[in-house]
Amino acid sequence: METYDVAIVGAGMAGISAAIYLKRSSLSFTLIERNAPGGKLNVIHRIDNYPGTPSISGIELSLALQKQLSELGGKISYGNIVEAKKAEEGFILRFDNGKEIGCLAIIAASGSSEKKLGVPGEKELFGKGISYCATCDGAFFRNKPVLVYGYKDFAAEDALYLASLCSKVYFLYPQPIEATDAHLEQLKSLPNVELAEGRIERFEGEGHLERVVLSDKRIIEANGAFPLFEQQSGSSFLWPLGVKTNNGFLVTDSNMETNVKNVYACGDIVDKKLRQLVNAASEGALAAVGVIANLKKKKV
Ligand SMILES: Cc1cc2nc3c(=O)[nH]c(=O)nc-3n(C[C@H](O)[C@H](O)[C@H](O)COP(=O)(O)OP(=O)(O)OC[C@H]3O[C@@H](n4cnc5c(N)ncnc54)[C@H](O)[C@@H]3O)c2cc1C
């Protein structure tokens, strides 16, 4: 079985940041990614709030991060981790193909994903008008009416992007909007954006989304719908270890360590108020520095 000092699960902003910091130590590590490196960066149309890069696309920032890591000699391994178990010393991580690796510490940087609404029509019309990624699928709805369902910044940002392509964007919010004033002002200033409060009851359409029915029976005619309501944490592979969570998100101390010794977390997987790139990067660094300190103590 391959063994490492540290296994980082997830190569988004948080995981790559942790890897960059680990590269400065003598510890061996593996950075495991099940999909495209960069994580959510790959679906962000434009980033305006990452310090030092006033306006950059998510893909550009993702490629810059990967280049920086590779120039330092860091590599990304591909695989999907499904379970973490306690070992005699450290932990064992199991991949979905049954392969296992050993490590003394885990840095969980596996982010979060969109929470499905679980309403009628959502499953059936997924990929037929319903999408959870405006950057990926927005162009399919050029000059058509679409609905964005959410109340946070990431929903507002996607609504702004869609407004540049689509004939009409209904921004439906199920609870008070938490998006920043700057985004709200922009949305309100656009002639093809309509903001309305309401909850989705079901999606309808013959082979393709045609309309969204709200719980008060209002009907919104839309060819596309982007439910960008909440995120769910990617922490389930750690649950067998008894990690403490809040709503699935990992509770950590100020060094990013969970209640399980040598299991750290960083980025969107962490239980916190702000899920942004700037703190994902900072938490990746903190987790790496914490692991380095802990494992060095153990080795001397
Ligand atoms: C549409 C949108 C727009 C946004 N705009 C901004 C913005 O303008 N500014 C800003 O600061 N933030 C923005 N954000 C938030 C920002 O993208 C996130 O806070 C940040 O990318 C989180 O990084 P992360 O590394 O924690 O998670 P992620 O980027 O989600 O990376 C996690 C990685 O882990 C991998 N993974 C998951 N589970 C496993 C597993 N079991 N095994 C192996 N790999 C696994 C995933 O494939 C993924 O690549 C936006 C988010 C969205 C969705």
The ligand as an ORCA input file, in Angstrom:
! r2SCAN-3c Opt
* xyz 0 1
  C     -20.927     30.159     -9.454
  C     -19.942     30.519     -8.367
  C     -19.334     31.762     -8.387
  C     -18.421     32.091     -7.395
  N     -17.812     33.318     -7.447
  C     -16.868     33.632     -6.525
  C     -16.167     34.874     -6.618
  O     -16.394     35.687     -7.510
  N     -15.247     35.146     -5.658
  C     -14.955     34.274     -4.624
  O     -14.093     34.575     -3.812
  N     -15.604     33.092     -4.539
  C     -16.547     32.745     -5.454
  N     -17.206     31.559     -5.345
  C     -16.887     30.661     -4.203
  C     -15.566     29.928     -4.466
  O     -15.610     29.362     -5.750
  C     -15.341     28.852     -3.425
  O     -15.397     29.424     -2.136
  C     -13.967     28.166     -3.582
  O     -13.737     27.813     -4.925
  C     -13.906     26.937     -2.693
  O     -12.719     26.240     -2.945
  P     -12.498     24.783     -2.323
  O     -11.133     24.379     -2.733
  O     -12.854     24.786     -0.895
  O     -13.618     23.871     -2.993
  P     -13.849     23.433     -4.497
  O     -13.455     24.470     -5.442
  O     -15.264     22.948     -4.516
  O     -12.847     22.200     -4.697
  C     -13.080     20.954     -4.112
  C     -12.458     19.890     -4.999
  O     -12.533     18.639     -4.339
  C     -12.857     17.632     -5.277
  N     -13.460     16.532     -4.526
  C     -14.639     16.550     -3.865
  N     -14.843     15.372     -3.248
  C     -13.786     14.597     -3.549
  C     -13.444     13.247     -3.215
  N     -14.238     12.503     -2.448
  N     -12.289     12.729     -3.703
  C     -11.466     13.485     -4.503
  N     -11.758     14.772     -4.848
  C     -12.887     15.310     -4.379
  C     -13.840     18.329     -6.217
  O     -13.897     17.659     -7.465
  C     -13.220     19.712     -6.322
  O     -12.311     19.834     -7.398
  C     -18.127     31.184     -6.333
  C     -18.739     29.928     -6.321
  C     -19.641     29.592     -7.324
  C     -20.287     28.231     -7.301
*
